[in-house]
Amino acid sequence: MEDPTEQSLWGPVHELLARMDGEIGRIYTDREIKGLKPTYVRELLQLHLKGPMTITELAEATGRTHSALSQKVSAMRTAGLVRTVPGADARSKHVTLTAKSKKLVELLAAEWRATEAALAELEAELPYPMTQVVRDVEKALAKKSFHDRIVEKLGKQQ
């Protein structure tokens, strides 16, 4: 069998996003902030703006699945950015900011705004804006889901 991963349309997209996240991460490294990842910022800002939330509430606020948010909260807790306290019943936990992350929220909000401004600047330099690509992909997927496209291709291979 030849290696199917040698060809990838996804690869450059993932690599670009990883590189851009890495550039954002350098902002934190430059400021000697330990444990903070760009993927935590939305959740930390939501907790700052809306106060303690259950994992379910935080997942809904950020458009993530409960499972993904549970894993992310665990990682953020390990990094000392959030803590969890028992909720109203034994099944729920409230996620709150730590003193460490409370000190960071103004920087995180400024970094978010600066990142959005940098993206707008980047888009202005492109012949076809990234946001238009996303809208066009979403429109095509509304006609036929990615799942259905993959299943169709699998059917042709068997």
Helices and strands as residue ranges (DSSP letters): G 4-6, H 10-30, G 38-40, H 41-50, E 53-54, H 55-62, H 66-78, E 82-86, E 93-97, H 99-125, H 130-143, H 146-157
